[in-house]
Amino acid sequence: MPNSRDFEPKVKAEFQFLVNDLLFSRPVVASNAEEYRDRIIYYKNDTTVEILNAWHPSDYRFEVNDYNNKAMLQAPGDDLSAREMVYFKVKEEQDIQFQFIEEGAGTLRQLLNSR
């Protein structure tokens, strides 16, 4: 399992194309230890990209989510109707080199470039 303290710098590096190429905001770190989640969020107009790493022992996963309405980011719970899950990786499939973060960034880049 990857080291969680290395998560944030790796996400910022792999998703830097959002800021540099697509003119999204600088990343906003919205992690919450009480919810067992690391969250990094990027904004551009009404579009919001959320990179989420949930590390609760019974719900450990990595997600890249795309919201076409930033107000939906505040939807209660894990309301899947509020977002498009672009990429998903359960803990059993995560590697310690964070290859899954690179894969998620590549998948998101393809989606956003196709719009």
C-alpha atoms as a printed R data frame, in Angstrom:
    type eleno elety resid chain resno       x      y       z
1   ATOM     1    CA   MET     A     1   0.000  0.000   0.000
2   ATOM     2    CA   PRO     A     2   1.337  3.486  -0.852
3   ATOM     3    CA   ASN     A     3   2.491  5.888   1.840
4   ATOM     4    CA   SER     A     4  -0.272  8.467   2.442
5   ATOM     5    CA   ARG     A     5   2.129 11.334   3.220
6   ATOM     6    CA   ASP     A     6   3.483 11.044  -0.334
7   ATOM     7    CA   PHE     A     7  -0.020 11.220  -1.824
8   ATOM     8    CA   GLU     A     8  -0.429 14.999  -1.968
9   ATOM     9    CA   PRO     A     9   2.880 15.856  -3.704
10  ATOM    10    CA   LYS     A    10   2.386 13.046  -6.225
11  ATOM    11    CA   VAL     A    11  -1.148 14.207  -7.066
12  ATOM    12    CA   LYS     A    12  -0.021 17.811  -7.440
13  ATOM    13    CA   ALA     A    13   2.770 16.759  -9.790
14  ATOM    14    CA   GLU     A    14   0.661 14.429 -11.957
15  ATOM    15    CA   PHE     A    15  -2.322 16.790 -12.201
16  ATOM    16    CA   GLN     A    16  -0.271 19.958 -12.819
17  ATOM    17    CA   PHE     A    17  -1.521 19.899 -16.435
18  ATOM    18    CA   LEU     A    18  -4.885 21.105 -15.102
19  ATOM    19    CA   VAL     A    19  -3.262 24.354 -13.955
20  ATOM    20    CA   ASN     A    20  -0.654 24.789 -16.686
21  ATOM    21    CA   ASP     A    21  -2.527 23.625 -19.787
22  ATOM    22    CA   LEU     A    22  -6.235 23.866 -18.967
23  ATOM    23    CA   LEU     A    23  -6.161 26.930 -16.678
24  ATOM    24    CA   PHE     A    24  -7.798 25.364 -13.636
25  ATOM    25    CA   SER     A    25  -7.176 26.890 -10.209
26  ATOM    26    CA   ARG     A    26  -4.193 25.932  -8.146
27  ATOM    27    CA   PRO     A    27  -5.006 22.827  -6.101
28  ATOM    28    CA   VAL     A    28  -7.046 23.213  -2.933
29  ATOM    29    CA   VAL     A    29  -6.254 20.631  -0.268
30  ATOM    30    CA   ALA     A    30  -9.468 19.673   1.533
31  ATOM    31    CA   SER     A    31  -8.398 16.581   3.451
32  ATOM    32    CA   ASN     A    32 -10.390 15.471   6.466
33  ATOM    33    CA   ALA     A    33  -8.933 13.010   8.957
34  ATOM    34    CA   GLU     A    34 -12.337 12.550  10.604
35  ATOM    35    CA   GLU     A    35 -13.712 11.261   7.292
36  ATOM    36    CA   TYR     A    36 -10.531  9.288   6.517
37  ATOM    37    CA   ARG     A    37 -10.096 11.137   3.223
38  ATOM    38    CA   ASP     A    38  -7.384 13.023   1.411
39  ATOM    39    CA   ARG     A    39  -8.942 15.389  -1.122
40  ATOM    40    CA   ILE     A    40  -7.370 17.719  -3.628
41  ATOM    41    CA   ILE     A    41  -9.704 19.906  -5.659
42  ATOM    42    CA   TYR     A    42  -9.235 21.981  -8.819
43  ATOM    43    CA   TYR     A    43 -11.785 24.544 -10.088
44  ATOM    44    CA   LYS     A    44 -12.478 26.143 -13.456
45  ATOM    45    CA   ASN     A    45 -15.736 28.029 -13.930
46  ATOM    46    CA   ASP     A    46 -18.446 25.486 -13.035
47  ATOM    47    CA   THR     A    47 -16.190 22.475 -13.573
48  ATOM    48    CA   THR     A    48 -14.601 20.904 -10.533
49  ATOM    49    CA   VAL     A    49 -12.104 18.051 -10.456
50  ATOM    50    CA   GLU     A    50 -11.729 16.123  -7.215
51  ATOM    51    CA   ILE     A    51  -8.891 13.695  -6.518
52  ATOM    52    CA   LEU     A    52  -9.887 11.592  -3.552
53  ATOM    53    CA   ASN     A    53  -8.025  8.987  -1.564
54  ATOM    54    CA   ALA     A    54 -10.262  7.387   1.051
55  ATOM    55    CA   TRP     A    55  -8.218  5.425   3.571
56  ATOM    56    CA   HIS     A    56 -10.809  4.096   5.990
57  ATOM    57    CA   PRO     A    57  -9.990  0.411   6.628
58  ATOM    58    CA   SER     A    58 -13.302 -0.744   5.172
59  ATOM    59    CA   ASP     A    59 -13.460  1.729   2.285
60  ATOM    60    CA   TYR     A    60  -9.980  2.339   0.900
61  ATOM    61    CA   ARG     A    61 -10.012  3.664  -2.661
62  ATOM    62    CA   PHE     A    62  -8.603  6.255  -5.024
63  ATOM    63    CA   GLU     A    63 -10.949  8.258  -7.261
64  ATOM    64    CA   VAL     A    64 -10.779 10.991  -9.846
65  ATOM    65    CA   ASN     A    65 -14.154 12.740 -10.085
66  ATOM    66    CA   ASP     A    66 -15.463 15.365 -12.488
67  ATOM    67    CA   TYR     A    67 -18.304 17.663 -11.442
68  ATOM    68    CA   ASN     A    68 -19.975 19.896 -14.034
69  ATOM    69    CA   ASN     A    69 -21.506 21.978 -11.261
70  ATOM    70    CA   LYS     A    70 -19.246 22.893  -8.368
71  ATOM    71    CA   ALA     A    71 -22.202 23.078  -5.994
72  ATOM    72    CA   MET     A    72 -22.584 19.304  -6.439
73  ATOM    73    CA   LEU     A    73 -19.225 18.813  -4.738
74  ATOM    74    CA   GLN     A    74 -21.065 19.551  -1.507
75  ATOM    75    CA   ALA     A    75 -23.691 16.821  -2.075
76  ATOM    76    CA   PRO     A    76 -24.045 14.743   1.092
77  ATOM    77    CA   GLY     A    77 -22.322 11.397   1.326
78  ATOM    78    CA   ASP     A    78 -20.998  9.643  -1.733
79  ATOM    79    CA   ASP     A    79 -23.798 10.662  -4.098
80  ATOM    80    CA   LEU     A    80 -22.666  9.198  -7.415
81  ATOM    81    CA   SER     A    81 -25.343 11.113  -9.314
82  ATOM    82    CA   ALA     A    82 -23.490 14.329  -8.469
83  ATOM    83    CA   ARG     A    83 -20.327 13.428 -10.347
84  ATOM    84    CA   GLU     A    84 -18.744 11.486 -13.140
85  ATOM    85    CA   MET     A    85 -16.231  9.057 -11.711
86  ATOM    86    CA   VAL     A    86 -13.430  9.248 -14.264
87  ATOM    87    CA   TYR     A    87 -11.060  6.764 -12.611
88  ATOM    88    CA   PHE     A    88 -11.227  4.357  -9.663
89  ATOM    89    CA   LYS     A    89  -8.704  2.050  -7.975
90  ATOM    90    CA   VAL     A    90  -9.319 -0.045  -4.858
91  ATOM    91    CA   LYS     A    91  -6.490 -0.435  -2.343
92  ATOM    92    CA   GLU     A    92  -5.733 -4.012  -3.365
93  ATOM    93    CA   GLU     A    93  -4.808 -2.741  -6.840
94  ATOM    94    CA   GLN     A    94  -2.742  0.264  -5.752
95  ATOM    95    CA   ASP     A    95   1.025  0.108  -6.133
96  ATOM    96    CA   ILE     A    96   3.635  1.745  -3.901
97  ATOM    97    CA   GLN     A    97   5.055  3.691  -6.863
98  ATOM    98    CA   PHE     A    98   1.704  5.505  -7.292
99  ATOM    99    CA   GLN     A    99   1.280  4.348 -10.892
100 ATOM   100    CA   PHE     A   100  -2.476  4.503 -10.302
101 ATOM   101    CA   ILE     A   101  -2.243  8.293  -9.831
102 ATOM   102    CA   GLU     A   102  -0.508  8.618 -13.204
103 ATOM   103    CA   GLU     A   103  -3.198  6.428 -14.790
104 ATOM   104    CA   GLY     A   104  -5.958  8.550 -13.257
105 ATOM   105    CA   ALA     A   105  -4.346 11.761 -14.502
106 ATOM   106    CA   GLY     A   106  -4.018 10.309 -18.013
107 ATOM   107    CA   THR     A   107  -7.645  9.221 -18.079
108 ATOM   108    CA   LEU     A   108  -8.822 12.653 -16.905
109 ATOM   109    CA   ARG     A   109  -6.624 14.414 -19.462
110 ATOM   110    CA   GLN     A   110  -8.172 12.360 -22.273
111 ATOM   111    CA   LEU     A   111 -11.687 13.164 -21.078
112 ATOM   112    CA   LEU     A   112 -11.090 16.903 -20.720
113 ATOM   113    CA   ASN     A   113  -9.271 17.152 -24.071
114 ATOM   114    CA   SER     A   114 -12.213 15.462 -25.808
115 ATOM   115    CA   ARG     A   115 -14.649 18.193 -24.723
